[in-house]
Amino acid sequence: MPVPFLTDEEKKSALESAREIRKKRSEIKKGLKSCSILLKELLEENNKYFMIAMEMRIQDLIRALPGFGDIRVSKVLGELKISPRKKFKGLGHKQKSRLLDYFHKLYSDT
């Protein structure tokens, strides 16, 4: 399938849209790192980050949490039986429940 021809204006619009999405993803990661955004809040549809977070990979969201690096993220996702390639919107009800329970227990113990 050939690549569609885009006008200069369409290219500018697409670039600006991509820039906005990257900026919002960065805000989400910074919010998770600083604990000003909770993972539970991202699941709430009235949250301003809901639509952007749904398109992000679950491993990227967890890696943004304080104290989580590649190894710990892999261990947690393996324990919760969630593929690291899975996007947040692709999580099933049981997977979301296990994920939220894990982090609720983790942060309520501290």
C-alpha positions as CSV (number, residue, x, y, z in Angstrom):
1,M,0.0,0.0,0.0
2,P,1.6,3.3,-1.0
3,V,2.1,6.1,1.5
4,P,-0.7,8.7,1.1
5,F,0.4,12.1,-0.2
6,L,0.0,14.9,2.3
7,T,-0.1,18.5,1.7
8,D,2.3,20.8,3.7
9,E,-0.6,21.9,5.8
10,E,-1.7,18.3,6.6
11,K,1.9,17.5,7.5
12,K,2.1,20.5,9.9
13,S,-1.2,19.5,11.5
14,A,0.0,15.9,11.9
15,L,3.3,17.0,13.4
16,E,1.6,19.4,15.8
17,S,-0.8,16.6,16.9
18,A,2.0,14.2,17.5
19,R,3.9,16.9,19.5
20,E,0.8,17.5,21.7
21,I,0.4,13.7,22.4
22,R,4.1,13.4,23.4
23,K,3.8,16.4,25.7
24,K,0.7,14.9,27.4
25,R,2.5,11.5,27.8
26,S,5.4,13.3,29.3
27,E,3.1,15.1,31.8
28,I,1.5,11.7,32.7
29,K,4.9,10.2,33.4
30,K,6.1,13.2,35.4
31,G,2.9,13.1,37.4
32,L,3.3,9.4,38.1
33,K,6.9,9.9,39.1
34,S,6.0,12.7,41.5
35,C,2.9,10.9,42.8
36,S,0.6,13.8,41.8
37,I,-1.2,11.3,39.4
38,L,-2.1,7.9,40.7
39,L,-2.4,4.8,38.5
40,K,-6.0,4.4,39.7
41,E,-6.8,8.0,38.6
42,L,-5.8,7.1,35.0
43,L,-8.6,4.6,34.8
44,E,-11.2,7.2,35.6
45,E,-12.9,8.4,32.4
46,N,-13.4,11.9,33.7
47,N,-9.6,12.3,34.2
48,K,-8.1,14.7,31.7
49,Y,-5.3,12.2,30.8
50,F,-7.7,9.2,30.3
51,M,-7.6,9.1,26.5
52,I,-3.8,9.6,26.3
53,A,-3.1,7.0,29.0
54,M,-5.2,4.4,27.2
55,E,-2.9,4.5,24.2
56,M,0.3,4.0,26.4
57,R,2.0,0.7,27.1
58,I,1.4,-0.5,30.6
59,Q,5.2,-1.1,31.1
60,D,5.9,2.5,30.3
61,L,3.3,3.7,32.8
62,I,4.7,1.4,35.6
63,R,8.3,2.3,34.8
64,A,7.3,6.0,35.4
65,L,6.4,5.2,39.0
66,P,9.1,6.0,41.6
67,G,11.3,3.0,42.3
68,F,10.4,1.0,39.2
69,G,13.1,0.2,36.6
70,D,13.1,-2.3,33.8
71,I,13.8,-5.4,36.0
72,R,11.2,-4.6,38.6
73,V,8.6,-3.8,36.0
74,S,9.2,-7.1,34.2
75,K,8.9,-8.9,37.6
76,V,5.6,-7.2,38.5
77,L,4.1,-7.8,35.1
78,G,5.1,-11.4,35.1
79,E,3.6,-11.8,38.5
80,L,0.4,-10.2,37.4
81,K,0.3,-12.2,34.1
82,I,0.3,-9.0,32.0
83,S,2.2,-8.8,28.7
84,P,4.7,-5.9,28.8
85,R,3.7,-5.0,25.3
86,K,0.0,-4.6,26.3
87,K,-1.5,-1.1,26.1
88,F,-3.4,0.3,29.0
89,K,-6.7,0.1,27.0
90,G,-6.1,-3.5,26.2
91,L,-6.1,-4.7,29.9
92,G,-9.0,-7.0,30.8
93,H,-11.1,-6.5,33.8
94,K,-9.2,-9.1,35.9
95,Q,-5.8,-7.6,34.8
96,K,-6.9,-4.1,35.8
97,S,-8.1,-5.5,39.1
98,R,-4.8,-7.3,39.8
99,L,-2.8,-4.3,38.8
100,L,-4.7,-1.9,41.1
101,D,-4.7,-4.4,44.0
102,Y,-0.9,-4.8,43.7
103,F,-0.3,-1.1,43.8
104,H,-2.9,-0.4,46.5
105,K,-1.2,-3.0,48.7
106,L,2.3,-1.7,47.8
107,Y,1.5,2.0,48.6
108,S,-0.8,1.3,51.6
109,D,2.1,-0.7,53.3
110,T,4.4,2.3,53.3
